[in-house]
């Protein structure tokens, strides 16, 4: 991995960590609806929500995916990505197939996020 790739990886990791914190806080504000679910049920539900939301573009499942991910995180459990490997491969291919200007827009959004993170806090 070259220096630019390493820097890009750090930026993406920071973005993901920030988003996860925001999602967990919002999930807790909503009363932690999946608190009583078993680990197996959480894993199955997370995989189904991932497939519907990210694999098929069913936006109404995005909140459920975020909430299930937050519950897994609160329990210290990694999301069961092994259950969605084929969908992840399809998503990666869609990103590779994006026109360059769309990829540039994504990079700009990440850059904006980094700028906001570096702003002085009040």
C-alpha positions as CSV (number, residue, x, y, z in Angstrom):
1,X,0.0,0.0,0.0
2,X,1.5,3.3,-1.0
3,X,1.3,6.5,1.0
4,X,-1.8,7.9,-0.8
5,X,-3.7,4.6,-0.3
6,X,-2.7,4.5,3.3
7,X,-4.0,8.1,3.8
8,X,-7.2,7.3,1.9
9,X,-7.7,4.2,4.1
10,X,-7.3,6.4,7.3
11,X,-9.9,8.8,6.0
12,X,-12.4,6.1,5.2
13,X,-11.8,4.5,8.7
14,X,-12.4,7.8,10.4
15,X,-15.6,8.3,8.4
16,X,-16.8,4.9,9.3
17,X,-16.0,5.4,13.0
18,X,-17.8,8.7,13.0
19,X,-20.9,7.3,11.3
20,X,-21.0,4.3,13.7
21,X,-20.9,6.6,16.7
22,X,-23.8,8.6,15.3
23,X,-25.8,5.5,14.5
24,X,-25.3,4.0,18.0
25,X,-26.3,7.3,19.6
26,X,-29.5,7.5,17.5
27,X,-30.3,3.9,18.1
28,X,-30.0,4.4,21.9
29,X,-32.3,7.5,21.6
30,X,-34.9,5.3,19.9
31,X,-34.9,2.9,22.9
32,X,-32.6,0.1,21.7
33,X,-35.4,-1.9,20.0
34,X,-33.2,-5.0,19.3
35,X,-31.9,-5.3,22.9
36,X,-33.8,-8.6,23.5
37,X,-32.9,-10.3,20.2
38,X,-30.6,-13.3,20.3
39,X,-27.3,-13.1,18.5
40,X,-28.4,-15.6,15.9
41,X,-31.5,-13.5,15.2
42,X,-29.5,-10.3,15.0
43,X,-27.1,-11.8,12.5
44,X,-29.9,-13.1,10.3
45,X,-31.8,-9.8,10.5
46,X,-28.6,-7.8,9.8
47,X,-27.8,-9.9,6.7
48,X,-31.4,-9.6,5.4
49,X,-31.4,-5.8,5.9
50,X,-28.0,-5.5,4.3
51,X,-29.2,-7.5,1.2
52,X,-32.4,-5.4,0.9
53,X,-30.9,-2.0,1.7
54,X,-27.5,-2.1,-0.1
55,X,-27.9,-5.1,-2.4
56,X,-31.3,-4.2,-3.8
57,X,-31.6,-0.5,-3.0
58,X,-34.6,-0.8,-0.8
59,X,-34.0,2.4,1.2
60,X,-36.7,1.7,3.7
61,X,-34.4,-1.0,5.3
62,X,-31.5,1.4,5.8
63,X,-32.6,2.4,9.3
64,X,-33.1,-1.2,10.3
65,X,-29.6,-2.0,9.0
66,X,-28.2,0.8,11.0
67,X,-30.0,-0.2,14.2
68,X,-29.0,-3.8,13.9
69,X,-25.4,-2.8,13.3
70,X,-25.6,-0.6,16.4
71,X,-26.9,-3.4,18.5
72,X,-24.2,-5.7,17.3
73,X,-21.6,-3.0,18.1
74,X,-23.0,-2.4,21.6
75,X,-22.6,-6.2,22.2
76,X,-19.1,-6.2,20.8
77,X,-20.1,-8.5,17.9
78,X,-18.7,-8.0,14.4
79,X,-21.4,-7.8,11.7
80,X,-21.7,-11.2,9.9
81,X,-20.2,-10.0,6.7
82,X,-19.6,-13.6,5.7
83,X,-23.3,-13.9,5.2
84,X,-23.3,-11.1,2.5
85,X,-20.1,-11.7,0.6
86,X,-21.7,-12.0,-2.8
87,X,-23.7,-8.8,-2.3
88,X,-20.5,-7.0,-1.2
89,X,-18.7,-8.2,-4.3
90,X,-21.6,-6.8,-6.4
91,X,-21.5,-3.5,-4.6
92,X,-17.7,-3.3,-5.1
93,X,-18.2,-3.9,-8.8
94,X,-20.8,-1.2,-9.0
95,X,-18.3,1.2,-7.5
96,X,-15.6,0.2,-9.9
97,X,-18.2,0.7,-12.8
98,X,-19.1,4.2,-11.6
99,X,-18.1,7.1,-14.0
100,X,-15.1,9.0,-12.8
101,X,-17.1,12.1,-11.9
102,X,-19.3,10.0,-9.5
103,X,-16.2,8.7,-7.8
104,X,-14.9,12.2,-7.6
105,X,-18.1,13.3,-5.9
106,X,-17.7,10.6,-3.3
107,X,-14.1,11.7,-2.7
108,X,-15.3,15.3,-2.3
109,X,-17.9,14.2,0.3
110,X,-15.3,12.4,2.3
111,X,-13.0,15.4,2.1
112,X,-15.8,17.6,3.4
113,X,-16.3,15.2,6.3
114,X,-12.6,15.4,7.2
115,X,-12.7,19.2,7.1
116,X,-15.6,19.2,9.5
117,X,-13.9,16.8,11.8
118,X,-10.8,19.1,12.0
119,X,-12.8,22.2,12.7
120,X,-12.4,23.6,16.3
121,X,-15.0,22.3,18.7
122,X,-16.8,24.9,20.8
